[in-house]
């Protein structure tokens, strides 16, 4: 949490008690009353009750139901590589687990929350759910706790909670302002009473202390609350929040208000460059935006984490209202979509470079906005939608967004658009998505369609894309000779020296894997060394990680366990940098083998347990390439023989039951600091 937690002792106790008696507890209340903060604190304090963890599902960036289930899967790290329905995967993942799921901002997708939570509770008897919502979900057995504003009356026991919050936030927002002058206590109490103890309203008022005295704040609020009364607003306390937001909005400069409104089109955290690209125009110059962002942070309109900014849900709604009032909503949505289409184009252009890792991080952080941009383009610009969706193929499948990737690619390919390289690339992206889901029959059909489209395009890039998707499907389906032939032919006919783009490197990876799967280990080792050398030259990590995979695998087959461990750890580091959980799982398998062959049974058990945690998150049907599955059981037998079944099982279970990132950190770096 970025700020301290004030009061709420009785509410915390009520939540903690309710979670021992009910499987679904919902915190209800109006916007800005503190539901999310209370849920977060409660979850932190009772984390140890749940053997399999507490997971936070943030629904605040959803505007419809389409991406609801995918958002839940992402939140619990279920990056399912199986073509089954996501709800089925979630039910299977949760069955038998002692878990607390916290769903925040359920009012966004209330009916979907009702249906999914009901199904999950039926499938997973040990599951407990805590939700925040402006209204109850209606789930059977749901226990509702109404979250009230902070107390404004001290009750004879010292400062009221709202006053304590005001003082703490003022110490941060305006540390040079003294709150100890004669009469200050009475003015602060008056401000908190007029704001009816609503935490967000109090924090917005505190942010004004840099430019206004306590007395000025009290007078402005007294005037507004006495005159701007809307009797249609219910509950009545919402008037105070609306007044506080409106007053904060009025006190912003015209350019700050304009930026506030325009920023409401973003769905997730944004960079300065995003705001400059989307929000500049008219009286708002791009150069004005960085200092204006900082001013909005100072005024508690934005929150800043590192280099990224995010707006609270309630304030975003207010900004969107003003954007519509200004008549700019349609224009800003178009700018937003065009910007993120450009971000994806730039990321593809920068993929084969030393910026590759940062591009993976960029696309991952912008995931919600990329989805929103695609949704808009599918409706208004099908050609641009096809082009943009195809570009996700370098990023989404690698980072586990397979269900979303399949959904968007099938949607854009169903649009009435002309054939061409963009259409071919979308077919390629769909083909690799289907292969990684284990749907090899559909993947082969799409791959053949991609090959025909590439032939019609007549471009080397299209031919290489088609060869890669067909080669990957053949390889994963246990047909290494077919994989080798299709990629080798494409590389001979269309490759350049040095490689000119991602599809050529992708084909080189498939050809290297096919060599080893066919038993041509010398050729595979040479190809992996050359691939690693080329990758280092470019500064990229994706192909390098697979070069390390092949080196480690061949080292194991040829009895060089120490070299295998070194190469497996190098692959693990590359894949961790890319946030590629499939690659992490593959690297952990190889590291397990290296430990087992060296006789280090405990390390092998721990690494295997961690690997199984990642495979379970992925829901992968094959646990990697076919040739790896053939030796995995042999490595386990070696490790068990080295330390005994009991010791192996204990170490394996300990790793399996830990948080995935914690277990991975132990494998990579040793124990985390306490």
PyMOL commands that set and color helices and strands:
alter all, ss='L'
color gray80, all
select helices_A, chain A and resi 9-21+35-45+47-49+68-75+86-94+106-123+161-173+184-194+199-210+214-227+238-251+254-263+272-279+286-298+313-326+329-349+356-365+367-380+382-394+402-413+421-436+440-457+460-476+480-494+502-517+521-538+542-557+561-578+581-597+601-618+626-643+645-657+660-669
alter helices_A, ss='H'
color red, helices_A
select strands_A, chain A and resi 24-28+54-58+100-104+128-133+143-146+302-305+308-311
alter strands_A, ss='S'
color yellow, strands_A
deselect
rebuild
show_as cartoon
